[in-house]
Amino acid sequence: MTLPTVLKRPSAFLPLAMSVAALVLVLGHVAVAGAARQADEGAAAHIFQLLIAGQVPLVAFFAIKWLPRAPRFSLPVLALQAIAVIAALAPVYFFNL
């Protein structure tokens, strides 16, 4: 078992892809609509929330399945997933959206 092998598992790369999609969504929204707070949440905010919340069961499944089997390779993947979520949440905090 190697790190690239673990990263090929859907439970490992889907949360990363969802975080990247959420980051692109926020940055795209800021580029198009600006960083001003809006009175009503739009579709972008709801999709962002679904992407972030949808990662929780996937990360939990990955941790439950892979931490006992290969802790040496699953801990870096969990760290990558945490960094990706922080990166997706950072623009929301920075722009106070």
Buried (B, 14 or more C-beta within 10 A) or exposed (E): EEBEEBBEBEBBBBBBEBBBBBBEBBEEBBEEEEEEEEEEEEEBBEBBEEBBEEBEEBBEBBBEBBBEEBEEBBEEBBEBBEEBBEEBBEBBEEBEB
